[in-house]
Amino acid sequence: MKGFNIYLNFDGNCMEAFTFYQDVFGGDFGNISRFSEMPPSEEYPVPESDKDKIMHMDLPLGNATLMGCDYPSNMEPGLKAGNNYSISLETDSREEADQVFNGLSDGGTIKMPMADTFWGAYFGMLTDKYGVHWMVSFGTPLE
């Protein structure tokens, strides 16, 4: 296996969320595609209200890539951000853990503040203002 990436679905605010993540993590967007760029299709028509929504975008983070899109309005309700997963980040230092945690928690809800844990890691959990669950960690995981 080469690896895996995280793909997030949003309800029309993907660009806003990714701009927030870019502010927290830094870096440059790798790709930004809007539904208006899709070739015309009778099978998958793009409603006028979705043309400016994000079809795909990505933000490289270390050896992985955070990817996302806006959920099209003409598709059945499905996976929504924050409803069945957490993104786990392993940082290089306590300082980086605090910086990332504080950035992501701005406007969000802290579920567990950053603290030393019984398993030896410096760890915290939060839900950001877009409903995405995050776990931030520095240190040795339980073996």
C-alpha angles and dihedrals in degrees: 000000000000095000141270140256135209119249118196127195120210136189098237099309102085094121091049092049094047091048087054091049090048089054090052100042104022122217134107130281112257098203137000118188127173127205088247087069093062116106112252112273133181089202095052108024116184113227113230089242090061100047095097094042120106114264092182138346135164141197117198111226115184109300093344137060128228107217133183151159143189113261107246114245093225094059126086113266108271141144111007127189114274101012106106114010148040127220110228118207124192111201132201096235145010088252092055090046090054092045094051094042093049092046095049094044093056103118091358137094124268109221096178121005119230107278143144110274135209090251092060102256131116099235145168140169132212144160112230125223089268094057096256116141117225134188115196120195142174124181142027117338120222109280 
